[in-house]
Amino acid sequence: MKKTIPYLIAVFVVMLLGLGSRAFADSLPVFVANHFGDALWAAMIYLGVRTIWVHMSLMRAVLISAIFCYGIEFSQLYQADWINSIRRTLLGSLILGSSYVTIDLVRYTVGIGIAFLIDRYCSGKQQKTTRK
């Protein structure tokens, strides 16, 4: 449980940053407004995976996060009425998106990659501290 709490806090911080990047998009630089929301969403997924499976290897968490994010993106190629009605809700659009955009795969990769690097750095630092 002790290892889970920092990940849970990170999930909520990244979630707030992601929602903020959407809410204040007009006030942000265009590059940030266009790309950071999706990267932060993917980072949040990675952190969520680490929250649930804190003892899982980092690389496995990367793989599961990427499969999940890419799966959601590819699911947007399916445009049936029933799923589009879910996507038109706020929660549905935040989770399922609305339409397939190839660049989102790059954004997800970057978001997961940065979250992984920060996680690896912090995990290594924590191990050094506990060894002393």
N, C-alpha and C positions, 0 to 999 in steps of 0.2 A: 504494500500500500504506500510505503514511503517513497518508492520510485514513481508511482503512478501520479501523485499530486502535481509535480512540476509539469508533466505532460498535459494533464487536464487544464492547468492554468494556461499553458501555452496554447492549447486548443482555443480557449476563450479569447485570449489576446489576439491571436491570428484571425479568429472569426470577427472580432470587432474591427480590426484593421481592414479586413476584406469588405465588410459592410460599409465602413467609412469610405473606402476607395470607390464604392458605387454611389453612395449618398452625396459625396463631395467631389464627384468627377469633374464638374465644371470649374472647380477651384484648383485642381491638380494639373501638373504638366500633362500634355497629351499622351506621352509615352506611358506615364504612370497610370493614367486613367484607362488607357486601352489594354494594358497588359497585367497590371499588378493584381487585379481582382481574381483572375483565373489562377495565377501562380499562388496567391494566398489560399485560395480554395483547395488546391492540391496539397499545399503545405499543411493545411488543417487536416486533410484526410490522412496524410502521413502521421501527423501527431496523434490523431485519433486511433490509428492502428497501433502506435506505440503505447497509447494509454490502455488499450484493451489487452494487448499482448506485450507487456513491458519487458519480458525476458526473451522475446523473439530476437533473432539476429537483425542487425540494421539492414543488411542487404535483402533479407526476406521481407522486411517491412516496406522497403523501397519497391520490391516486386509486387507485393499485394496492393500497395497504394497506386502504382502505375496501372495495374490491371483494372482496378476499380475506376480510376479516373478515365482511362481510355475507353472502358466499357460504357460508362455514362455518355461519353462523347459519341461513340459509335451508335449508341441507342438512339441518338437524335436523328439518325438517318431514317428511323421508323416513325412515320407521321400519321398514325391512326387517330381518329377522332377522340377515342377514349383517353389516350395518353396525352394528346394535345390539350384536352380540357384540364388535366392535372398540371401540365406545364404552364397554363395560363394563370394559375394561382401563384402567390408570392413564394410560398414554401416549395411548390413544385418547380418553379423556375430556378430557385436557388439550388435545388438538389439535382434536377434533371436537365437544366438548361432549356434551350428552345430550338436551336438549329445547329446542325453540324458545321464547325469551322475548323479547318485543318490546323491553323496556327495555334488553336487551343491545346493541341497535343504538345507543342513546343513549350507553351506556357506552363502546362502541367509538369512537364519534365524538369523545367527550371525550378518551379516551386518545390517539387519533391527533392530535387538535388540540393537546393539550398537548405531545406529543413534537415536533410540527411547530414550535410556537412556540419551544420550547427550542432546537431545531435551527437555526431561522432566526436566533435571537439569537446563538448560538454561532458560526454561519457568518459572520454580519456582523462579529462581534468578531474572528474569525480574519482576515478580509479586511482590516480596519483595521490589525491588527498586522503583516501581511505587506507592507502598502503603505509603512510607515514606514522 
